[in-house]
Amino acid sequence: MDNNPKHTSKVVAKWLKDNKVKVLEWPSQSPDLNPIENVWAELKKHVRARRPPNLTQLHQLYQEEWAKIHTTYCGKLVEGYPKCLTQVKQFKGNATKY
């Protein structure tokens, strides 16, 4: 849970309480530590640059750009993960350059 409004609604809060789910405190601007988020951002950037005129073209461009993502890019994201975690610890969970 990342303080996103859909996660903090009254309905969700009630469900969590009713089901005795312990929720950890989370800084509102905390970094998303999942490397796939970087991939999604890169993919989105490349698709936007191609300016798809309609939904069909948008779908096609996402598939094309996804196919262009090289495994070495993903590997570098994972390799950089320890450095990212160190910085997150240093900033006590608040926003970092990652």
SVG drawing of the C-alpha trace seen along z (x, -y; Angstrom):
<svg xmlns="http://www.w3.org/2000/svg" viewBox="-17 -12 42 23">
<polyline fill="none" stroke="black" stroke-width="0.4" points="0.0,0.0 1.5,-3.3 -1.0,-5.9 -2.7,-5.8 -6.3,-7.1 -7.8,-3.9 -5.9,-2.0 -7.0,-4.4 -10.7,-4.6 -13.2,-4.0 -14.3,-0.7 -10.7,0.6 -9.9,-0.6 -13.0,1.2 -12.1,4.4 -8.5,4.3 -9.8,3.7 -12.5,6.4 -9.9,8.9 -7.3,7.8 -4.7,6.8 -1.9,4.9 -0.9,2.0 2.6,0.5 3.1,-3.2 4.4,-4.3 5.8,-7.7 3.5,-9.3 6.3,-10.0 8.2,-6.8 10.1,-5.2 8.6,-2.2 11.3,0.4 10.0,2.7 12.4,2.6 9.4,3.2 8.2,-0.3 11.3,-1.6 10.5,0.6 6.9,-0.7 8.2,-4.3 10.6,-3.7 8.0,-1.9 5.5,-4.7 8.1,-7.3 8.9,-5.5 5.3,-5.0 4.4,-8.6 7.3,-9.8 5.6,-7.9 2.3,-9.7 -0.3,-7.0 -3.4,-8.5 -5.9,-5.9 -6.3,-3.0 -5.5,-0.3 -2.2,-2.0 -1.5,-2.6 -1.8,1.2 0.4,1.9 3.1,-0.5 3.1,0.9 3.7,4.3 6.5,3.1 8.3,1.1 7.9,3.9 9.7,6.2 12.6,3.8 13.4,3.8 16.6,5.7 17.3,8.1 20.5,6.3 18.4,3.2 16.4,5.3 19.5,6.9 21.1,3.5 18.0,2.4 18.3,5.5 22.0,5.1 21.5,1.5 18.9,2.7 21.4,3.0 22.5,-0.6 18.9,-1.7 18.1,0.0 21.1,-1.6 19.9,-5.0 16.3,-4.3 17.7,-3.3 19.8,-6.5 16.8,-8.7 14.7,-6.7 12.1,-5.6 11.5,-9.0 12.0,-9.9 15.3,-9.2 16.7,-9.7 15.4,-6.2"/>
</svg>
